[in-house]
Amino acid sequence: MSEASPSMTPRELRASLSLASIFALRMLGLFLILPVFAEHARLLPGGADAMMIGLVLGIYGLTQGVLQLPAGIASDRFGRKPVIVVGLVIFAIGSFVAASATDIWITVIGRALQGAGAISAAVTALVADSTRESQRTKAMAMIGGSIALMFAVSLVGAPVLYGWIGMGGLFAVTGVLAVMAIWVTLRVVPDVPLPVDHAPDARSLRRVVLDADLLRLNFGIFCLHAVQMAMFIVIPRWLVERGGLALPEHWKVYLPVVLVSLALMMPAIRRSERAGTTRGLFLFAIALVLAAQAGFSTEPSGLVVSAVLLTVFFTGFNILEASLPSLVSKLAPVSAKGAAMGVYNTTQSLGLFAGGALGGWAMGRFGGLAVLAINAAALGVWLVVAAGQRRWRGSEPVAAVEPAVHP
């Protein structure tokens, strides 16, 4: 196929959907504990310490952040699928360790092992290998959308599942989901050979680490996920205290918010790709996330205003979640694409850890408004940094003819 179709080929669609499902299964396993663990921890020996709760939630991002780059490099050398399968096995082991925990420290060990199953770089690199450049942002949007949707599903389902099977059962479910993802990897995801010049060299690795535009994108994903984690330390409590909505009822806000934001995201991305306005949409999305933080800093009362602000946040968040990895994959050297995605996912994971740790500290010392002020300041810095981006490959209108990745 030589013509650049505005739609994905069947092979591209199969690869994108199956890899998004792997992300979804794994992220659902991660997100399921977030709405309920802080309360459950009080039942565990050592779980009354807020710092230990933060460690359980954050250690996942720390170990994943440390191992993403080695996993990305390994996927460049040994192939994407082997690295994905090994990572999912480690994640499953960590899930079952946490499921058997009788105190907070065993839970920490299990969560650390979950994070050590660092597959994000290999999965996103495989998405890039499997799609043409004109279709890549759509594929990344499927992954970004699956993450947002799994977050919403976890908020809906976690309290119910916790009441049925307890925290041990929730962790066991995450292990089962990881095993399911292994099957999808081996049986559903199409095989794609690595590029001929896939072996990374010192020059390409240096470019990955030091390239100014890649650094801007990596700084962005760090800020985005730090803000997300810190924000959700504050918002659930506000929905209870100011919105009068009990914790098990929060899905009534989150689910429609996420679905509406996804519906707004896809047309915006499609229009920007056709018109060559990637830069404008990217900066606008950062402004949306910043505006949501500023809106929440006014301490809104009532569910309607909170729902509108959350919709603004998730619309910007979902656009950025799709655009950032697509831009990284386009700007990275072919010989170190996996390494580039490893650096990207490392900063993403460290952002989750930093947001949880610093957000929890700020919440405890200064209150929720301080958390939102820090978020807004970080996003303001990112907006300035992103405006200096020099290369926006894919920001021009798609050409009428484009070589196909797969004949």
C-alpha positions as a printed Julia matrix, in Angstrom:
407×3 Matrix{Float64}:
   0.0     0.0    0.0
   1.65    3.22  -1.13
  -1.0     5.89  -0.78
  -1.45    7.65   2.52
  -5.01    6.75   3.41
  -6.71    8.98   5.99
  -7.67    5.77   7.78
  -5.61    3.02   9.36
  -4.96   -0.18   7.47
  -6.45   -3.35   9.03
  -2.98   -4.34  10.25
  -2.38   -0.93  11.82
  -5.78   -1.03  13.47
  -5.19   -4.53  14.86
  -1.77   -3.57  16.21
  -3.03   -0.32  17.73
  -6.11   -1.85  19.38
  -4.27   -4.89  20.75
  -1.4    -2.82  22.16
  -3.88   -0.33  23.65
  -5.64   -3.29  25.29
  -2.34   -4.4   26.86
  -1.88   -0.91  28.25
  -5.51   -0.92  29.4
  -5.29   -4.27  31.21
  -2.1    -3.25  32.97
  -3.27    0.24  33.88
  -6.59   -1.06  35.16
  -4.59   -3.34  37.43
  -2.63   -0.32  38.65
  -5.57    2.06  39.04
  -7.9    -0.35  40.84
  -6.21    0.19  44.19
  -5.99    3.98  44.07
  -9.55    4.85  45.17
  -9.56    2.44  48.13
  -6.05    1.74  49.4
  -5.66    4.77  51.66
  -8.66    3.66  53.72
  -7.73   -0.03  53.59
  -4.17    0.68  54.79
  -5.47    1.52  58.26
  -6.27   -2.19  58.69
  -2.66   -3.25  58.05
   0.16   -3.21  60.62
   2.09   -0.01  59.92
  -0.63    1.34  57.65
  -1.66    4.24  59.85
   1.44    6.21  58.8
   0.56    8.58  55.94
   4.12    8.45  54.64
   3.87    4.67  54.31
   0.64    5.02  52.35
   2.41    7.45  50.06
   5.29    5.0   49.71
   2.94    2.2   48.67
   1.32    4.4   46.04
   4.54    6.01  44.84
   7.07    3.16  44.89
   5.49    1.8   41.72
   6.45    4.93  39.8
   9.95    4.95  41.28
  10.91    1.39  40.31
   9.23    1.74  36.95
  11.05    4.99  36.32
  14.42    3.46  37.11
  13.87    0.48  34.79
  12.05    2.05  31.82
  15.22    3.14  30.04
  17.0    -0.24  30.37
  13.8    -1.93  29.18
  13.55    0.43  26.2
  17.16   -0.23  25.23
  16.6    -3.97  25.62
  13.62   -3.76  23.28
  15.85   -2.13  20.66
  18.31   -5.01  20.92
  16.18   -8.08  21.59
  12.76   -7.15  20.23
   9.65   -5.53  21.65
   7.55   -8.6   22.42
  10.1   -10.46  24.6
  10.57   -7.37  26.76
   6.8    -6.87  27.06
   6.22  -10.49  28.12
   9.02  -10.45  30.73
   7.71   -7.17  32.14
   4.18   -8.52  32.42
   5.44  -11.63  34.21
   7.25   -9.46  36.78
   4.15   -7.28  37.17
   1.99  -10.37  37.77
   4.41  -11.7   40.4
   4.32   -8.36  42.2
   0.53   -8.39  42.11
   0.32  -11.79  43.76
   2.94  -10.8   46.37
   0.84   -7.75  47.28
  -2.3    -9.91  47.34
  -0.72  -12.07  50.07
   0.46   -9.11  52.15
  -0.22   -9.18  55.89
   1.51   -5.86  56.65
   2.35   -2.62  54.89
   5.94   -3.59  54.06
   4.95   -6.67  52.06
   2.57   -4.43  50.15
   5.46   -2.05  49.42
   7.53   -4.96  48.07
   4.68   -6.14  45.87
   4.11   -2.65  44.49
   7.83   -2.24  43.82
   7.78   -5.46  41.8
   4.73   -4.27  39.9
   6.63   -1.16  38.9
   9.67   -3.22  37.93
   7.59   -4.75  35.14
   8.38   -1.7   33.02
   6.82   -2.28  29.58
   5.59    1.15  28.56
   8.65    2.01  26.47
   8.54   -1.28  24.57
   4.78   -1.03  23.95
   4.9     2.53  22.66
   7.95    1.74  20.52
   6.05   -1.22  19.05
   3.11    1.07  18.27
   5.52    3.35  16.4
   7.02    0.36  14.55
   3.54   -0.83  13.52
   2.06    2.39  12.17
   2.77    4.97   9.5
   3.69    8.41  10.71
   0.37    9.83   9.49
  -1.51    7.33  11.68
   0.75    7.33  14.72
  -1.0    10.0   16.75
  -4.28    8.13  16.28
  -2.62    4.97  17.6
  -1.16    6.86  20.56
  -4.59    8.41  21.13
  -6.03    4.9   21.48
  -3.48    4.2   24.2
  -4.06    7.54  25.89
  -7.8     7.02  25.68
  -7.52    3.52  27.1
  -5.55    4.86  30.07
  -8.15    7.55  30.76
 -10.99    5.07  30.35
  -9.36    2.55  32.69
  -8.92    5.29  35.25
 -12.66    5.99  35.06
 -13.5     2.28  35.19
 -11.31    1.85  38.27
 -13.06    4.71  40.04
 -16.38    3.09  39.3
 -15.46   -0.52  39.97
 -12.86   -0.45  42.74
 -15.17    0.35  45.67
 -17.62   -2.32  44.55
 -14.92   -4.97  44.0
 -13.27   -4.1   47.29
 -16.53   -4.77  49.08
 -16.81   -8.16  47.35
 -13.24   -9.51  47.37
 -11.17   -7.2   49.58
  -7.77   -5.68  48.86
  -6.1    -9.06  48.44
  -8.67   -9.9   45.81
  -8.06   -6.61  44.0
  -4.34   -7.29  43.81
  -5.05  -10.83  42.62
  -7.26   -9.4   39.88
  -4.36   -7.21  38.74
  -2.21  -10.33  38.45
  -4.84  -12.11  36.37
  -5.16   -9.07  34.1
  -1.38   -9.15  33.55
  -1.59  -12.81  32.53
  -4.37  -11.92  30.09
  -2.15   -9.19  28.65
   0.61  -11.77  28.06
  -1.83  -13.84  25.98
  -2.82  -10.76  23.96
   0.86   -9.97  23.34
   1.68  -13.45  22.07
  -1.5   -14.29  20.18
  -3.1   -11.04  19.0
  -0.41   -8.37  18.5
   1.03   -8.63  14.96
   4.72   -9.46  14.64
   6.75   -6.51  13.38
  10.47   -6.85  12.62
  12.79   -4.29  14.13
  14.26   -1.75  11.7
  17.45   -3.0   10.04
  19.54   -0.42  11.9
  17.81   -1.02  15.21
  20.93   -1.56  17.35
  21.47    1.64  19.36
  24.85    3.37  19.17
  26.46    5.88  21.49
  25.68    8.83  19.22
  21.96    8.08  18.96
  21.73    7.46  22.71
  23.37   10.81  23.42
  20.92   12.48  21.07
  18.01   10.84  22.89
  19.21   12.08  26.26
  20.45   15.55  25.25
  18.24   16.62  22.35
  16.61   19.9   23.37
  13.2    19.17  21.86
  13.05   15.67  23.35
  14.0    17.18  26.71
  11.06   19.59  26.39
   8.68   16.71  25.72
  10.09   14.66  28.59
   9.75   17.62  30.93
   6.16   17.89  29.77
   5.18   14.32  30.56
   6.84   14.64  33.98
   4.73   17.73  34.74
   1.53   16.25  33.34
   1.6    13.1   35.46
   2.91   14.84  38.57
  -0.05   17.23  38.32
  -2.5    14.38  37.74
  -1.32   12.42  40.78
  -1.17   15.49  43.06
  -4.56   16.73  41.9
  -6.26   13.47  42.8
  -4.96   13.71  46.34
  -7.17   16.79  46.69
 -10.22   16.37  44.45
 -11.82   13.21  45.92
 -11.92   14.8   49.36
 -13.4    17.98  47.93
 -16.13   16.02  46.14
 -17.07   14.53  49.51
 -16.79   17.69  51.61
 -17.98   20.35  49.17
 -20.03   18.37  46.7
 -21.75   16.18  49.25
 -20.95   13.05  47.21
 -19.96    9.91  49.12
 -16.84    8.09  47.9
 -18.72    5.11  46.39
 -20.78    7.59  44.34
 -17.85    9.42  42.72
 -18.24    7.41  39.54
 -21.33    9.47  38.78
 -19.01   12.43  38.18
 -15.88   10.73  36.81
 -17.43    8.46  34.22
 -19.37   11.07  32.23
 -16.47   13.52  32.56
 -14.0    11.1   31.01
 -16.39   10.0   28.26
 -17.17   13.6   27.27
 -13.49   14.53  27.29
 -12.64   11.58  25.04
 -15.41   12.61  22.65
 -13.91   16.11  22.48
 -10.32   14.87  22.11
 -10.59   12.75  18.96
 -12.08   15.38  16.6
  -9.53   17.94  17.82
  -6.61   15.62  17.06
  -7.98   14.69  13.63
  -8.51   18.32  12.64
  -5.05   19.37  13.82
  -3.36   16.59  11.83
  -5.23   17.49   8.63
  -4.67   21.23   9.01
  -1.08   21.01  10.24
  -1.81   22.75  13.55
  -0.21   20.25  15.93
   1.73   22.99  17.72
  -1.35   25.12  18.35
  -3.41   22.22  19.69
  -0.54   21.07  21.9
  -0.11   24.46  23.54
  -3.88   24.89  23.84
  -4.11   21.53  25.66
  -1.49   22.65  28.2
  -3.51   25.84  28.7
  -6.65   23.76  29.32
  -4.96   21.71  32.05
  -3.58   24.91  33.58
  -7.02   26.53  33.46
  -8.53   23.57  35.31
  -5.99   23.94  38.12
  -6.66   27.66  38.31
 -10.4    26.99  38.39
 -10.1    24.53  41.24
  -7.93   27.01  43.16
 -11.04   29.2   43.5
 -12.43   26.44  45.78
 -15.61   25.77  43.8
 -18.58   24.32  45.61
 -21.15   22.07  44.04
 -20.8    19.17  41.67
 -21.65   20.96  38.41
 -18.69   23.36  38.53
 -16.36   20.57  39.62
 -17.57   18.36  36.77
 -16.97   21.15  34.23
 -13.45   21.74  35.53
 -12.7    18.02  35.47
 -13.95   17.87  31.87
 -11.6    20.73  30.95
  -8.73   18.95  32.69
  -9.32   15.57  31.07
  -9.81   17.06  27.6
  -6.4    18.7   27.77
  -4.88   15.71  29.52
  -6.1    13.23  26.9
  -4.84   15.35  24.0
  -1.42   15.6   25.63
  -1.39   11.92  26.58
  -1.84   11.08  22.89
   0.4    13.78  21.43
   3.48   13.51  23.64
   4.52    9.9   22.87
   3.7    10.42  19.18
   6.01   13.43  19.01
   8.78   11.58  20.86
   8.58    8.64  18.45
   8.73   11.0   15.45
  11.71   13.01  16.69
  13.78   10.08  18.0
  16.51    8.41  15.9
  15.28    5.18  14.32
  18.17    3.26  15.87
  17.2     4.36  19.4
  13.44    4.68  19.29
  13.0     2.23  22.15
  15.6     4.09  24.19
  13.82    7.37  23.49
  10.53    5.92  24.67
  12.4     4.54  27.68
  13.6     8.02  28.65
  10.09    9.35  28.05
   8.42    6.69  30.18
  11.08    7.08  32.87
  10.23   10.75  33.27
   6.52    9.87  33.16
   6.92    7.37  36.0
   9.09    9.72  38.04
   6.38   12.34  37.56
   3.85    9.98  39.12
   6.19    9.39  42.05
   6.97   13.09  42.49
   3.33   14.1   42.24
   2.26   11.58  44.84
   5.11   12.31  47.24
   5.18   16.11  46.93
   1.42   16.4   46.64
   0.93   14.38  49.81
   3.53   16.44  51.65
   2.01   19.74  50.51
  -1.5    18.57  51.35
  -0.44   17.6   54.85
   1.52   20.78  55.53
  -0.4    23.5   53.72
  -3.71   22.1   52.45
  -5.3    21.45  49.09
  -4.96   25.0   47.73
  -1.18   24.75  48.02
  -1.21   21.56  45.96
  -3.21   23.25  43.21
  -0.97   26.33  43.3
   2.13   24.16  42.84
   0.38   22.36  39.98
  -0.49   25.63  38.27
   3.05   26.95  38.64
   4.53   23.76  37.15
   2.12   23.91  34.21
   2.92   27.58  33.63
   6.61   26.72  33.38
   5.8    23.88  30.99
   3.75   26.16  28.76
   6.73   28.51  28.4
   9.12   25.61  27.79
   6.82   23.99  25.21
   6.44   27.28  23.32
  10.17   27.06  22.57
   9.84   23.7   20.8
  11.67   23.95  17.46
  10.64   20.74  15.68
   7.05   19.6   15.26
   7.27   16.74  12.79
   3.78   15.92  11.61
   2.62   19.51  12.14
   2.47   20.08   8.37
  -0.56   18.82   6.41
  -0.27   15.14   5.52
   1.13   14.66   2.01
  -0.97   12.98  -0.62
   1.5    10.12  -1.02
   3.44    8.46   1.79
   5.44    5.22   1.78
   3.7     2.52   3.76
   5.4     0.9    6.74
   4.02   -2.49   5.78
   3.69   -3.59   2.15
